[in-house]
């Protein structure tokens, strides 16, 4: 089973150190994926160059930031100059009206430009009904996506519903710890996750949930997993999950 670790490139030294720790201590991790946060000075493909000699890197790109006449330049920059071949295309969520691509459009055009690229798309179980979201996923796969990254799941019922309909699809299932009231509010307000008022934010509960998702993913040959430890000590979080 493929397992990716998502790390935010806030600054080079800590980012490289976290990747180095993961490489040294957790053999099960097969990929690193890097979000593209416009509030940071480093773009995802620039951070990928910091760790280019390590694991395969999946960079996130925001389709809304790429103008309709800029795709050739964008491709030459990240694919030819930076050597990126694994790209997760997301729409972008700033709530701004922009003239860039939709995720479907960008996936389709990048696939037409270079069919050797590994393109990934997003699945968000919180934005619309399961049927509508799966129709959207199928559109992205038909446009050239070779895999799907989900938003993190936080409870088993919804996860199992999506796993059932995604059987045989190349899906990377997301897990992210919630260890504070601030983090709980972020997921509720920013991502519309219907978390209950008594959601358990203890370390023990978060680690047990991550183990459960890992075990469920291992039951399906087409499924992969990724961890999103936002502002979390990855050694404390990942070590018990992999029983180090």
C-alpha positions as CSV (number, residue, x, y, z in Angstrom):
1,X,0.0,0.0,0.0
2,X,1.3,3.5,-0.9
3,X,1.4,5.9,2.0
4,X,2.2,9.6,1.6
5,X,3.1,12.2,4.2
6,X,1.8,15.7,3.6
7,X,4.1,18.4,4.9
8,X,3.7,22.2,4.7
9,X,6.9,24.0,3.5
10,X,6.9,26.8,6.0
11,X,10.7,27.0,6.0
12,X,13.4,24.9,4.5
13,X,15.3,23.6,7.5
14,X,12.3,22.1,9.5
15,X,10.7,20.8,6.3
16,X,13.9,18.9,5.3
17,X,14.4,17.6,8.8
18,X,10.8,16.2,8.9
19,X,11.3,14.5,5.6
20,X,14.6,13.1,6.7
21,X,13.1,11.8,9.9
22,X,10.3,10.1,8.0
23,X,12.8,8.5,5.6
24,X,14.9,7.2,8.4
25,X,12.2,5.8,10.7
26,X,9.1,4.9,8.7
27,X,9.8,2.5,5.8
28,X,6.1,2.3,5.0
29,X,6.0,5.9,3.7
30,X,6.4,5.9,-0.1
31,X,5.6,9.5,-1.1
32,X,5.7,13.1,0.1
33,X,3.0,15.4,-0.9
34,X,3.3,19.2,-0.6
35,X,0.4,21.7,-0.5
36,X,0.6,25.0,-2.3
37,X,-0.3,27.7,0.2
38,X,-0.2,31.2,-1.4
39,X,0.4,32.9,2.0
40,X,3.8,31.2,2.2
41,X,6.8,32.4,0.2
42,X,7.7,29.0,-1.1
43,X,5.5,27.3,-3.7
44,X,5.0,23.5,-3.6
45,X,7.2,22.8,-6.6
46,X,10.0,25.0,-5.2
47,X,9.9,23.0,-1.9
48,X,10.0,19.8,-3.9
49,X,13.5,20.8,-5.0
50,X,14.6,20.7,-1.4
51,X,14.0,17.0,-1.2
52,X,14.5,16.0,-4.8
53,X,16.7,13.0,-4.0
54,X,14.3,11.4,-1.5
55,X,10.9,9.9,-2.1
56,X,8.6,10.6,-5.1
57,X,7.0,14.0,-4.5
58,X,3.4,14.9,-5.3
59,X,3.0,18.7,-5.5
60,X,-0.4,20.5,-5.2
61,X,-1.2,23.2,-7.7
62,X,-4.2,25.6,-7.5
63,X,-6.0,25.6,-10.9
64,X,-7.6,29.0,-10.2
65,X,-4.1,30.6,-10.0
66,X,-3.1,29.6,-13.5
67,X,-4.5,31.9,-16.2
68,X,-5.9,30.4,-19.4
69,X,-2.9,31.7,-21.4
70,X,-0.3,30.7,-18.8
71,X,-0.5,26.9,-19.0
72,X,2.4,26.5,-21.3
73,X,4.6,28.6,-19.1
74,X,3.3,26.8,-16.0
75,X,4.1,23.4,-17.6
76,X,7.6,24.5,-18.6
77,X,8.3,25.8,-15.1
78,X,7.2,23.0,-12.9
79,X,7.5,20.0,-15.2
80,X,10.6,20.9,-17.3
81,X,12.5,23.3,-15.0
82,X,11.7,21.6,-11.7
83,X,11.2,18.1,-13.0
84,X,7.8,17.5,-11.4
85,X,5.8,14.6,-12.7
86,X,3.2,14.0,-10.0
87,X,0.7,16.8,-9.6
88,X,-2.5,17.1,-7.5
89,X,-4.7,19.6,-9.1
90,X,-7.1,21.5,-6.7
91,X,-9.4,24.3,-7.6
92,X,-8.3,26.6,-4.8
93,X,-10.5,27.9,-2.0
94,X,-9.8,31.6,-1.4
95,X,-13.3,32.6,-2.3
96,X,-12.0,34.9,-5.0
97,X,-13.3,35.3,-8.5
98,X,-10.3,34.4,-10.7
99,X,-9.8,33.9,-14.4
100,X,-7.9,30.6,-14.0
101,X,-8.8,27.1,-14.8
102,X,-11.3,24.8,-13.1
103,X,-9.6,21.6,-11.8
104,X,-11.3,19.5,-14.5
105,X,-10.1,21.9,-17.3
106,X,-6.6,21.9,-16.0
107,X,-6.4,18.2,-15.6
108,X,-7.7,17.7,-19.1
109,X,-5.3,20.1,-20.7
110,X,-2.2,18.9,-18.8
111,X,-3.0,15.3,-19.7
112,X,-3.3,16.3,-23.4
113,X,0.0,18.2,-23.2
114,X,1.9,15.3,-21.5
115,X,0.2,12.0,-21.0
116,X,3.2,10.7,-19.0
117,X,2.3,13.0,-16.1
118,X,0.7,11.4,-13.0
119,X,-2.2,13.7,-12.3
120,X,-4.4,13.6,-9.2
121,X,-7.7,15.2,-8.3
122,X,-9.6,15.9,-5.1
123,X,-12.6,14.3,-3.5
124,X,-14.4,16.4,-0.8
125,X,-17.1,14.5,1.0
126,X,-18.3,17.6,2.8
127,X,-19.3,19.9,-0.2
128,X,-22.2,18.0,-1.7
129,X,-24.0,14.7,-1.7
130,X,-22.2,11.5,-2.2
131,X,-23.8,10.9,-5.6
132,X,-22.9,14.5,-6.8
133,X,-19.3,14.2,-5.5
134,X,-18.8,10.8,-7.2
135,X,-20.1,12.2,-10.5
136,X,-17.5,14.9,-10.1
137,X,-14.8,12.4,-9.3
138,X,-15.7,10.4,-12.4
139,X,-15.5,13.6,-14.5
140,X,-12.0,14.2,-13.2
141,X,-10.9,10.6,-13.9
142,X,-12.3,10.8,-17.4
143,X,-10.3,14.0,-18.0
144,X,-7.0,12.3,-17.2
145,X,-6.6,12.0,-13.5
146,X,-4.8,8.8,-12.5
147,X,-5.8,9.0,-8.8
148,X,-7.9,10.8,-6.2
149,X,-6.9,12.5,-2.9
150,X,-9.7,12.9,-0.4
151,X,-10.2,15.5,2.2
152,X,-9.4,13.9,5.6
153,X,-12.1,11.7,7.1
154,X,-12.8,11.9,10.8
155,X,-15.5,9.2,11.4
156,X,-16.0,5.7,10.3
157,X,-19.6,5.7,8.9
158,X,-18.9,8.3,6.2
159,X,-15.5,6.8,5.4
160,X,-17.1,3.3,4.8
161,X,-19.8,4.8,2.7
162,X,-17.2,6.4,0.4
163,X,-15.0,3.3,0.4
164,X,-17.9,1.2,-0.7
165,X,-18.5,3.3,-3.8
166,X,-14.8,3.9,-4.5
167,X,-14.0,0.2,-4.5
168,X,-11.5,-0.4,-7.4
169,X,-10.8,3.3,-7.8
170,X,-7.2,4.7,-7.2
171,X,-8.0,6.7,-4.0
172,X,-5.6,8.1,-1.4
173,X,-7.6,8.4,1.8
174,X,-6.7,11.3,4.1
175,X,-6.2,11.4,7.9
176,X,-5.4,14.5,9.9
177,X,-5.2,14.8,13.7
178,X,-7.5,17.2,15.6
179,X,-5.8,18.0,18.9
180,X,-7.2,21.4,19.9
181,X,-10.3,23.4,20.0
182,X,-8.8,25.8,17.4
183,X,-8.2,22.9,15.0
184,X,-11.7,21.6,15.6
185,X,-13.1,25.0,14.7
186,X,-11.0,25.1,11.6
187,X,-12.3,21.9,10.2
188,X,-15.9,22.8,11.1
189,X,-15.9,26.3,9.7
190,X,-13.4,26.2,6.9
191,X,-14.1,22.8,5.5
192,X,-17.7,22.3,6.7
193,X,-17.0,19.0,8.5
194,X,-19.9,18.1,10.7
195,X,-17.9,17.2,13.8
196,X,-19.9,16.6,17.0
197,X,-19.5,18.8,20.1
198,X,-18.0,15.9,22.0
199,X,-15.4,15.0,19.3
200,X,-12.4,13.4,21.1
201,X,-9.3,15.5,20.5
202,X,-7.0,13.5,22.7
203,X,-3.7,12.1,21.3
204,X,-4.9,8.6,22.0
205,X,-8.1,8.9,20.0
206,X,-6.4,10.5,17.1
207,X,-3.8,7.8,16.9
208,X,-6.4,5.0,17.2
209,X,-8.4,6.6,14.4
210,X,-5.3,6.8,12.1
211,X,-4.6,3.2,12.8
212,X,-8.2,2.3,11.9
213,X,-8.1,4.1,8.6
214,X,-4.7,2.5,7.8
215,X,-6.1,-1.0,8.5
216,X,-9.2,-0.3,6.3
217,X,-7.2,1.0,3.4
218,X,-5.0,-2.2,3.5
219,X,-8.1,-4.3,2.7
220,X,-8.4,-2.8,-0.8
221,X,-5.7,-3.2,-3.4
222,X,-6.5,0.0,-5.2
223,X,-6.4,2.2,-2.0
224,X,-3.6,4.3,-0.7
225,X,-3.3,6.5,2.4
226,X,-1.9,9.9,3.3
227,X,-1.3,11.6,6.6
228,X,-1.8,15.4,7.0
229,X,-0.2,16.3,10.4
230,X,-0.9,20.0,10.4
231,X,1.2,21.8,13.0
232,X,1.8,18.5,14.9
233,X,5.0,16.9,16.1
234,X,5.2,14.1,13.4
235,X,7.5,12.0,15.6
236,X,4.9,11.9,18.4
237,X,2.0,11.3,16.0
238,X,3.4,8.8,13.5
239,X,5.6,6.7,15.8
240,X,2.7,5.0,17.6
241,X,0.7,4.6,14.3
242,X,3.5,2.6,12.9
243,X,4.3,1.0,16.3
244,X,7.9,2.2,16.5
